[in-house]
């Protein structure tokens, strides 16, 4: 048996082909609005775009949309698509953080996170709340090492606490594994989209 090939799709924006899972699926709603289908579950004909602002802006040209969806009148706004995408990525990140908690892959609190960082390879990434106190932030960052730090401006201490089933949490570490890899990908994707807005 040969190596199984992954499905390839062409980006509406840059017109390059990529593995389908690297692209974002777009679907035309019955009212002719263009929707982001981040999880790939909406019914109907789909078209694909790279997860960056430049390709999204190129993709919303009416002629490209008409050809891709084989119908006229599809309405799309690049800013609206970026906002839809950012919202769906945020939801996915929150879901992955919850999965990490359930799988026992989370280290919670500044003391435990700094201890894990001091040991070296205990953590794959650290998520820091936007409203963390400067003193705690500095304490954690001093132990940084090679671990990726993420500062999502949409996650406050209360939000992280809710995801973890606690009152509040200003810093959390994620241990290495498939959930950490997925989180890293999604956080990077979110930063790309947020930076393009």
C-alpha positions as CSV (number, residue, x, y, z in Angstrom):
1,X,0.0,0.0,0.0
2,X,1.2,3.5,-0.8
3,X,1.1,6.6,1.3
4,X,-2.4,8.0,1.6
5,X,-2.7,11.4,0.1
6,X,-4.5,14.2,1.9
7,X,-7.3,16.1,0.1
8,X,-6.0,19.2,-1.6
9,X,-7.9,22.4,-2.1
10,X,-7.1,25.7,-3.9
11,X,-7.2,29.0,-2.0
12,X,-9.7,31.5,-3.5
13,X,-7.3,34.3,-2.7
14,X,-3.8,33.3,-3.7
15,X,-4.9,30.4,-6.0
16,X,-2.3,28.0,-4.5
17,X,-3.1,24.4,-3.5
18,X,-2.7,23.2,0.0
19,X,-3.9,20.3,2.2
20,X,-7.5,20.9,3.0
21,X,-6.9,21.0,6.7
22,X,-4.6,24.1,6.3
23,X,-7.4,26.1,4.7
24,X,-10.6,27.7,5.9
25,X,-13.9,26.6,4.4
26,X,-16.4,29.2,3.3
27,X,-20.0,28.4,2.5
28,X,-22.7,30.6,0.8
29,X,-25.8,30.8,3.0
30,X,-29.3,30.7,1.4
31,X,-29.5,34.5,1.8
32,X,-26.3,34.8,-0.3
33,X,-24.1,35.8,2.7
34,X,-20.7,34.2,2.9
35,X,-20.1,32.3,6.1
36,X,-16.9,30.9,7.7
37,X,-17.3,27.1,8.3
38,X,-14.3,26.6,10.6
39,X,-15.2,23.1,11.6
40,X,-16.2,22.1,8.1
41,X,-19.7,20.9,9.0
42,X,-22.1,23.3,7.3
43,X,-24.1,21.9,4.3
44,X,-23.6,23.2,0.8
45,X,-20.9,23.9,-1.7
46,X,-17.7,25.2,-0.1
47,X,-14.7,27.2,-1.2
48,X,-11.4,27.5,0.6
49,X,-9.1,30.3,1.6
50,X,-5.8,30.6,3.5
51,X,-6.2,31.8,7.1
52,X,-4.8,35.2,6.6
53,X,-6.2,38.7,5.9
54,X,-4.5,39.1,2.5
55,X,-6.1,35.9,1.0
56,X,-9.4,36.7,2.5
57,X,-9.4,40.2,1.0
58,X,-8.6,38.7,-2.5
59,X,-11.2,36.0,-2.1
60,X,-14.2,38.3,-1.7
61,X,-13.9,39.7,-5.2
62,X,-17.4,39.1,-6.8
63,X,-16.1,37.3,-9.9
64,X,-14.2,34.8,-7.9
65,X,-17.1,34.1,-5.6
66,X,-19.5,33.6,-8.5
67,X,-17.1,31.1,-10.1
68,X,-16.4,29.2,-6.9
69,X,-20.1,28.9,-5.8
70,X,-21.5,28.7,-9.3
71,X,-24.1,31.4,-8.7
72,X,-24.4,35.2,-8.7
73,X,-25.2,37.6,-5.9
74,X,-23.0,36.3,-3.1
75,X,-22.3,39.1,-0.6
76,X,-19.0,39.1,1.3
77,X,-17.0,41.6,3.3
78,X,-13.4,40.7,4.2
79,X,-13.6,42.4,7.6
80,X,-16.8,40.4,8.4
81,X,-15.1,37.1,7.4
82,X,-12.0,37.9,9.5
83,X,-14.3,38.6,12.5
84,X,-16.3,35.4,12.0
85,X,-13.0,33.5,11.7
86,X,-11.5,35.1,14.8
87,X,-14.7,34.2,16.8
88,X,-14.7,30.6,15.7
89,X,-10.9,30.2,16.4
90,X,-11.5,31.7,19.9
91,X,-14.3,29.1,20.5
92,X,-11.9,26.3,19.3
93,X,-9.2,27.5,21.7
94,X,-11.6,27.6,24.6
95,X,-12.7,24.1,23.7
96,X,-9.1,22.8,23.5
97,X,-8.3,24.4,26.9
98,X,-11.2,22.6,28.4
99,X,-10.0,19.3,26.7
100,X,-6.5,19.9,28.2
101,X,-8.1,20.3,31.6
102,X,-10.1,17.1,31.3
103,X,-7.0,15.2,30.1
104,X,-5.0,16.4,33.1
105,X,-2.6,18.3,30.8
106,X,-3.0,21.7,32.6
107,X,-0.8,23.3,35.3
108,X,-2.7,26.1,37.0
109,X,-1.5,29.1,38.9
110,X,1.7,31.1,38.9
111,X,3.6,29.0,41.5
112,X,3.0,25.7,39.8
113,X,3.7,27.2,36.3
114,X,7.0,28.8,37.5
115,X,8.1,25.5,39.1
116,X,7.3,23.6,35.9
117,X,9.2,26.2,33.8
118,X,12.2,25.9,36.1
119,X,12.3,22.1,35.6
120,X,12.8,22.7,31.9
121,X,10.6,20.5,29.6
122,X,7.4,20.1,31.6
123,X,5.4,22.6,29.6
124,X,4.7,23.1,25.9
125,X,3.1,26.5,26.2
126,X,1.8,29.0,28.8
127,X,-1.4,31.1,28.5
128,X,-1.5,34.4,30.3
129,X,-4.7,36.3,31.1
130,X,-4.9,39.9,29.8
131,X,-5.6,41.2,33.3
132,X,-2.7,39.4,35.1
133,X,-1.0,41.6,37.7
134,X,2.4,43.0,36.5
135,X,4.2,41.3,39.4
136,X,2.9,37.8,38.6
137,X,3.5,38.3,34.9
138,X,7.1,39.3,35.6
139,X,7.6,36.3,37.9
140,X,6.4,33.9,35.3
141,X,8.3,35.5,32.4
142,X,11.6,35.3,34.2
143,X,11.4,31.5,34.0
144,X,10.4,31.5,30.3
145,X,13.1,29.4,28.7
146,X,12.0,27.9,25.3
147,X,8.3,27.6,26.1
148,X,5.9,29.6,23.9
149,X,3.9,32.3,25.8
150,X,0.5,33.4,24.5
151,X,-1.2,36.6,25.7
152,X,-4.8,36.4,24.2
153,X,-6.3,39.8,24.7
154,X,-9.8,38.2,24.8
155,X,-9.0,35.9,27.8
156,X,-9.4,37.5,31.2
157,X,-8.7,35.7,34.5
158,X,-12.4,35.0,34.9
159,X,-12.6,33.5,31.4
160,X,-9.7,31.1,32.1
161,X,-11.2,30.3,35.5
162,X,-14.6,29.4,33.9
163,X,-12.8,27.1,31.4
164,X,-11.0,25.4,34.2
165,X,-14.0,25.3,36.5
166,X,-12.5,27.7,39.0
167,X,-13.2,31.3,40.2
168,X,-10.2,33.0,38.5
169,X,-6.9,32.0,37.0
170,X,-4.2,34.4,35.6
171,X,-1.8,31.9,34.2
172,X,-1.9,28.3,33.0
173,X,0.6,25.9,31.5
174,X,-0.2,23.1,29.0
175,X,1.9,20.0,29.1
176,X,3.4,18.6,25.9
177,X,1.1,16.4,23.8
178,X,-1.4,16.5,21.0
179,X,-3.7,19.0,22.7
180,X,-0.8,21.4,23.3
181,X,0.2,21.0,19.6
182,X,-3.4,21.8,18.5
183,X,-3.6,24.8,20.9
184,X,-0.3,26.1,19.6
185,X,-1.6,25.9,16.0
186,X,-4.9,27.6,16.8
187,X,-3.2,30.4,18.9
188,X,-0.8,31.0,16.0
189,X,-3.7,31.1,13.5
190,X,-5.6,33.5,15.8
191,X,-2.6,35.8,16.1
192,X,-2.3,35.9,12.3
193,X,-5.9,36.8,11.8
194,X,-6.0,39.3,14.7
195,X,-2.8,40.9,13.3
196,X,-4.4,41.3,9.8
197,X,-7.5,43.1,11.1
